[in-house]
Amino acid sequence: AIHLADLHVLVEHVGPFRTGDYVFREGDEFNAIAAVRAGAVKTSILDPSGCEQVLGFHLPGEVIGLNAIHASRYPCDAV
């Protein structure tokens, strides 16, 4: 049986990111999901008029990027 603690070896640790750094951008090729470990990540898209539409704020313990798996592209920005 695999335990959750055993999966940590499959995780690539990146960061830390500075305020304003992109974790991924809309349209980027999907290459990983990300777990927020500290701080917060904002996900957003640009609406047809070019205004930012905030999709959510993600806090430590949350996972982002799952919505990119099917299309193999990230559908939003994550900052």
C-alpha positions as CSV (number, residue, x, y, z in Angstrom):
1,A,0.0,0.0,0.0
2,I,1.2,3.5,-0.8
3,H,0.9,6.1,1.9
4,L,0.5,9.8,1.3
5,A,3.9,10.5,2.8
6,D,5.5,8.2,0.2
7,L,4.2,10.5,-2.6
8,H,6.4,13.4,-1.6
9,V,9.2,12.0,-3.7
10,L,7.1,12.6,-6.8
11,V,6.7,16.3,-6.1
12,E,9.0,18.9,-7.7
13,H,9.6,21.7,-5.4
14,V,9.8,25.1,-7.1
15,G,9.8,28.6,-5.7
16,P,9.6,30.6,-3.6
17,F,7.8,33.0,-5.9
18,R,7.8,36.7,-5.3
19,T,4.7,38.8,-5.3
20,G,3.6,39.3,-8.9
21,D,5.5,36.2,-10.3
22,Y,3.5,33.9,-12.5
23,V,3.2,30.3,-11.5
24,F,1.7,29.7,-15.0
25,R,0.0,31.7,-17.7
26,E,-3.2,31.2,-19.7
27,G,-2.4,29.1,-22.7
28,D,0.8,27.6,-21.3
29,E,1.2,23.9,-21.9
30,F,0.2,21.9,-18.9
31,N,3.2,20.3,-17.2
32,A,2.2,20.0,-13.5
33,I,-0.3,20.8,-10.8
34,A,0.9,22.9,-8.0
35,A,0.2,22.9,-4.3
36,V,0.2,26.3,-2.5
37,R,2.6,26.0,0.5
38,A,2.7,29.6,1.7
39,G,1.1,32.9,0.9
40,A,-1.7,33.0,-1.7
41,V,-2.1,32.5,-5.4
42,K,-4.6,34.5,-7.5
43,T,-6.1,32.9,-10.6
44,S,-7.7,35.1,-13.3
45,I,-8.5,35.5,-16.9
46,L,-9.0,38.5,-19.2
47,D,-12.6,39.0,-20.3
48,P,-13.4,39.9,-23.9
49,S,-13.0,43.7,-23.2
50,G,-9.5,43.1,-21.7
51,C,-10.5,43.5,-18.0
52,E,-9.2,41.0,-15.4
53,Q,-11.7,38.6,-14.0
54,V,-10.5,37.1,-10.8
55,L,-11.5,33.4,-10.5
56,G,-10.2,32.8,-7.0
57,F,-7.6,33.1,-4.3
58,H,-5.9,29.9,-3.3
59,L,-4.3,29.5,0.2
60,P,-1.8,27.1,1.7
61,G,-2.9,23.5,1.3
62,E,-4.9,24.1,-1.9
63,V,-4.0,22.6,-5.3
64,I,-4.1,24.6,-8.6
65,G,-3.8,23.6,-12.2
66,L,-6.2,20.6,-12.1
67,N,-8.4,22.4,-14.7
68,A,-5.5,22.2,-17.3
69,I,-5.3,18.4,-17.4
70,H,-8.0,17.7,-20.0
71,A,-7.1,20.4,-22.5
72,S,-3.3,20.1,-21.8
73,R,-3.2,23.9,-21.5
74,Y,-3.7,26.2,-18.5
75,P,-7.0,28.1,-18.9
76,C,-6.1,31.0,-16.7
77,D,-3.2,32.9,-15.1
78,A,-1.9,32.1,-11.7
79,V,0.0,34.8,-9.8
